[in-house]
Amino acid sequence: MNNNWIDFIERRGWYKFDSIIDETFISDLKSEIFEKQDYYKQVQTAGGVFNESRNAYHHTIVSCQRTQIKLFDPFPLNNEIYDYFKGNFILNACGSTTIFPKSSVYTQNIHRDSRSFLNDKYMMNFVLLLDDSDDVNGATWVLEKSHLSSERPSDSLFFDKGIRLKGKAGDIIAFDANLWHSSGKNNSDYSRTIITFLLTKPFIKPSLNYPEILFDYNNNNYSRELHQVLGFNARIPNSIEDFYQPKDQRYYKSDQG
């Protein structure tokens, strides 16, 4: 693939990669997410945040290891994303959202995933469609070119000028983390599920300590590619002794930017 897609993102803020994940794997990913929804409800309720977190399941690469680790081993767009960042990258966050018919989720608020507006390719947002997505069942809204401004667009401007990122199950939509976007409302009779993940340059801290949580997996099963994307090459030393290590054993490797 040439890099015209990078130019498209730079100009318009988003790009869709068609038919990246096959139907069988999509089914497996959905099944494990549905298996864990009661677990998330319990955890969110115990934490007193169920109402604001309803239908959103964070850090599913930890809770859904059986399938979601495979998604990144290897990541099917590894070479393209390496070109985008001009170097290595790691997983910053990974989660899933299910929009049930006539229900709500906080991602339906207009937002962007970068908390700081920087004119640099340091973070990219991805949406993996696990169901066909259209105007009826809640396809994501985006305001093209809004990644070029730090200002939040008004609701009227966003929905008047915004477009829907429709696609088929197995498509992956990538967009600049500065792009203002919103989940749509599901007016169909069926749920719509997506996996979302953020990839960043390695010096950006992930929102959960994946290397520590997945350490046992790392010891026994990691590939070189998975080792990189999960952040094992960009860890923070826990002591002075950890800091002073030979080059090949350092927590933060020299090729991580």
C-alpha positions in Angstrom: 0.0 0.0 0.0 1.3 3.5 -0.9 1.1 6.3 1.6 -1.8 8.2 -0.1 -3.9 7.3 2.9 -1.6 9.3 5.2 -2.2 12.4 2.9 -5.9 11.7 3.2 -5.8 11.7 7.0 -3.6 14.8 7.0 -6.1 16.7 4.8 -9.5 15.3 6.0 -8.7 13.6 9.3 -9.7 10.0 8.7 -9.3 7.0 6.4 -11.0 3.6 6.1 -9.2 0.4 5.5 -11.6 -2.2 3.9 -11.9 -5.8 4.9 -8.9 -6.1 7.2 -10.3 -8.7 9.7 -12.1 -11.8 8.4 -15.6 -12.9 9.4 -14.6 -15.8 11.6 -12.3 -13.7 13.8 -14.9 -11.0 14.0 -17.4 -13.5 15.4 -14.8 -14.7 18.0 -14.0 -11.1 19.0 -17.7 -10.3 19.5 -18.4 -13.5 21.5 -15.7 -12.7 24.0 -16.8 -9.1 24.4 -20.4 -10.3 25.1 -19.1 -12.8 27.6 -17.5 -10.0 29.6 -20.3 -7.5 29.6 -21.7 -8.7 33.0 -18.2 -8.4 34.5 -17.9 -4.8 33.4 -21.4 -4.0 34.7 -20.3 -5.4 38.1 -17.0 -3.5 38.2 -18.5 -0.2 37.0 -21.4 -0.6 39.6 -18.9 -1.3 42.4 -16.9 1.7 41.4 -19.9 3.9 41.4 -19.6 4.8 37.7 -22.0 2.5 36.0 -24.4 5.3 34.7 -21.6 7.2 33.0 -19.8 4.1 31.8 -22.8 2.1 30.6 -22.2 0.1 27.4 -18.5 1.1 27.3 -15.9 -1.5 28.1 -12.4 -0.3 28.7 -9.0 -2.1 28.4 -10.6 -5.2 26.8 -7.2 -6.5 25.7 -6.8 -7.4 29.4 -10.3 -8.8 30.0 -10.6 -10.4 26.5 -7.0 -11.7 26.1 -8.1 -14.9 24.3 -9.1 -13.0 21.2 -7.8 -9.4 21.4 -4.2 -10.2 21.9 -4.4 -12.0 18.6 -5.6 -8.8 17.0 -2.1 -7.3 17.6 0.0 -10.4 16.9 0.8 -9.2 14.4 -1.3 -6.0 13.9 -2.4 -6.3 10.3 -1.6 -2.6 9.5 1.8 -2.7 11.3 3.8 -1.4 8.3 1.4 1.3 7.5 1.2 2.6 11.0 5.0 2.5 11.3 5.2 4.7 8.3 2.6 7.1 9.8 4.6 7.5 13.0 8.0 7.3 11.2 9.0 4.7 13.8 7.8 2.4 16.5 4.5 2.7 18.3 2.7 1.2 21.2 -0.9 0.5 22.4 -2.2 3.4 24.5 -5.7 2.1 25.2 -8.0 -0.6 23.9 -11.7 -0.9 24.5 -15.1 -1.8 23.1 -18.5 -0.1 22.9 -21.9 -1.7 22.2 -24.7 0.6 21.2 -28.0 -1.2 21.9 -31.2 -0.1 20.2 -32.5 3.1 21.6 -29.9 3.1 24.4 -27.1 5.6 25.1 -23.4 5.6 25.7 -21.1 8.5 26.7 -19.2 8.4 23.4 -22.3 9.9 21.8 -21.1 13.2 23.1 -18.9 15.2 20.7 -15.3 14.6 21.8 -11.8 13.9 20.6 -9.4 11.3 22.1 -6.4 13.6 22.4 -6.5 15.7 25.6 -3.8 18.0 24.2 -3.9 19.7 20.8 -0.5 19.1 19.2 0.4 19.4 15.6 2.4 16.2 15.6 1.7 12.6 14.6 1.9 11.2 18.1 -1.5 9.5 18.5 -3.9 7.8 16.1 -7.4 6.5 16.8 -8.8 3.3 15.3 -12.3 1.8 15.1 -12.7 -1.8 14.2 -16.2 -2.5 13.0 -17.6 -5.8 14.4 -21.0 -5.1 12.7 -21.9 -3.4 9.5 -22.4 0.3 10.4 -24.7 2.8 8.7 -26.9 5.8 9.4 -29.6 3.7 11.1 -27.5 1.7 13.6 -25.1 4.4 14.8 -22.2 4.9 12.5 -19.6 7.3 13.9 -20.0 11.0 13.1 -16.9 13.0 12.3 -16.3 16.6 11.3 -13.7 16.5 8.6 -10.8 18.9 9.0 -11.7 19.6 12.6 -8.4 18.0 13.6 -6.7 21.2 12.3 -8.2 23.3 15.0 -8.0 23.2 18.8 -11.5 24.6 19.1 -14.5 22.3 19.8 -17.1 22.8 17.1 -20.6 23.8 18.1 -23.2 21.0 18.1 -25.1 22.7 15.2 -21.9 23.0 13.1 -20.8 19.4 13.9 -24.1 17.7 12.9 -24.8 20.1 10.0 -21.4 19.6 8.3 -20.4 16.2 9.8 -20.3 13.0 7.9 -20.9 9.3 8.9 -18.1 6.8 8.7 -20.1 3.8 7.4 -18.6 0.5 6.7 -18.7 -3.3 6.8 -17.8 -5.6 9.6 -14.0 -6.2 9.4 -13.2 -2.7 8.2 -10.8 -0.5 10.3 -11.3 3.2 10.4 -8.3 5.3 11.4 -8.4 9.0 12.3 -6.3 11.7 13.7 -6.7 11.8 17.5 -7.5 15.5 17.3 -10.5 14.9 15.1 -13.8 15.7 16.7 -16.2 12.8 16.5 -19.2 11.1 18.1 -20.9 7.8 18.2 -24.3 7.8 16.4 -27.7 6.8 17.8 -28.8 3.3 17.1 -32.3 3.4 15.7 -32.2 -0.2 14.4 -33.5 -3.4 16.1 -30.0 -4.8 16.6 -26.9 -3.9 18.7 -23.8 -2.4 17.1 -20.4 -3.3 18.5 -17.0 -1.8 17.8 -13.5 -2.2 19.2 -11.6 1.1 19.6 -7.9 1.5 20.2 -5.4 4.2 20.4 -1.8 3.8 19.1 0.9 6.3 20.1 4.6 7.0 19.9 6.2 5.0 22.6 7.1 7.9 24.9 3.4 8.6 25.5 2.3 6.8 28.7 -0.4 4.2 28.1 -3.6 4.6 30.1 -3.2 1.2 31.7 0.1 -0.6 32.6 -0.2 -3.3 30.0 3.3 -4.6 30.3 2.9 -5.3 34.1 -0.6 -6.7 33.8 0.3 -8.9 30.8 3.8 -9.8 32.1 3.0 -13.6 32.4 1.8 -13.6 28.8 5.0 -11.8 27.8 7.2 -14.3 29.5 5.6 -17.3 27.7 4.0 -16.3 24.5 5.1 -13.0 23.1 6.3 -12.4 19.5 8.7 -9.6 18.7 5.8 -7.6 17.2 3.5 -8.1 20.2 6.3 -7.3 22.6 6.7 -3.9 20.9 3.0 -2.9 20.5 2.1 -3.8 24.1 4.9 -1.5 25.4 7.4 -3.9 26.8 10.2 -1.9 25.0 9.0 1.4 26.6 8.6 0.6 30.3 9.5 2.8 33.2 12.2 1.5 35.6 11.0 0.9 39.1 14.3 1.5 40.9 17.8 2.8 40.4 19.0 -0.8 40.0 16.4 -1.3 37.2 17.7 1.9 35.5 21.3 0.8 35.4 21.1 -2.2 33.0 23.0 -3.3 29.9 21.6 -1.9 26.7 19.7 -5.0 25.7 18.0 -5.3 29.1 17.0 -1.7 29.6 13.3 -1.0 30.3 13.1 1.8 27.8 14.9 0.8 24.6 16.9 3.3 22.5 14.7 2.8 19.4 11.5 4.0 21.1 11.8 7.7 20.2 
